[in-house]
């Protein structure tokens, strides 16, 4: 059931980002035509993007003493990469889409209200931050991983992968045994299934 929900999550994220991108593109064009989004707003977008990175960095630095002691534990290179790689915007895009839709529904059709202008600017800002995250963070994540030494496979990771491999193999064998106890599978040769 986890795999099913992971697939559903992937499909819904794809739909959300596709829909969000299409709406964002149409809002960019509409805002350009209506002179709602001007050159200085692109500067505000960059400042907001940088400000969000600073806020994210502050949160991770403040919680570092806790995260270094719990779970699989962390270290500074992992924390730096988590700070850098974390802004995506799926929740922000979903909320901005919803807000934009609600404002359009309650606004008169013949005129562009102040609320529609502000909502369009907000949506363009949220979409712009998601776009910049994909463009800037996404394209530079690989080199940053290598520079931080996180692209190498440490011994701890090998142990975790081996542990999960063992658990999955054990789970698969348990599932096969459960299936073979059913009447519909009583003539199936277990060794053939295990071989494949």
C-alpha positions, -999 to +999 in steps of 0.1 A: +000+000+000+030+024+006+040+019-031+005+028-042+004+060-022+039+069-034+027+065-070-004+086-063+018+112-047+041+113-077+011+116-101-005+144-081+027+163-077+032+161-115-004+173-121+000+201-095+033+214-110+020+211-146-012+229-137+007+254-116+032+261-144+005+266-169-014+290-147+018+307-137+027+312-174-008+327-182-006+350-152+029+362-163+015+371-197-017+387-182+003+406-156+026+419-183-004+430-205-020+448-175+012+462-162+007+446-128+041+428-128+069+452-139+107+450-139+112+458-103+090+429-093+115+405-107+140+421-083+115+416-054+112+379-065+150+375-063+151+392-029+122+370-016+140+339-029+172+348-011+153+358+020+135+324+021+169+307+018+182+327+048+151+318+068+155+282+060+192+283+069+184+300+102+158+272+110+182+244+103+211+261+121+189+266+152+177+229+151+212+215+143+220+206+179+189+184+179+192+168+145+228+159+151+217+136+180+185+120+167+175+094+140+203+087+115+220+118+128+233+145+105+265+166+100+273+200+086+276+190+049+243+172+050+227+202+068+241+226+042+227+206+014+193+203+031+192+240+035+201+246-002+179+219-017+147+223+002+127+251-015+102+236-039+068+251-035+042+225-040+022+235-010+026+272-019+016+266-055-015+247-043-025+274-019-019+302-045-039+283-071-068+279-046-066+316-036-064+328-072-094+306-081-115+319-052-107+356-059-116+351-096-150+335-086-161+364-063-148+393-085-169+410-111-160+398-146-158+432-163-131+448-142-098+438-126-102+443-089-074+452-065-077+417-049-072+401-083-041+422-089-027+413-055-036+377-059-019+376-094+012+392-079+012+367-050+008+338-074+035+351-097+058+354-067+051+319-054+054+304-089+086+324-094+102+310-063+093+275-073+107+282-107+139+297-093+143+267-070+141+243-100+163+264-121+190+275-097+190+249-069+181+220-092+209+227-117+236+233-091+226+205-066+249+179-083+281+200-081+273+211-046+269+174-035+303+166-049+319+197-033+305+188+001+317+152-003+282+137-002+282+121-036+306+094-023+290+063-008+300+063+029+302+031+050+271+040+069+251+043+037+263+009+026+252-006+059+218+010+056+213-002+020+224-037+030+200-037+060+171-026+038+180-052+011+179-079+038+145-066+051+131-065+016+143-100+007+129-113+040+096-096+033+095-110-002+101-145+010+074-141+037+050-129+011+058-158-012+053-183+016+019-167+025+009-168-012+019-205-015-003-214+014-033-204-006-052-231-025-049-214-058-011-215-056-006-250-041+008-265-074+034-237-079+070-246-075+085-222-049+121-227-062+111-214-096+096-183-081+126-177-059+150-182-088+132-154-108 
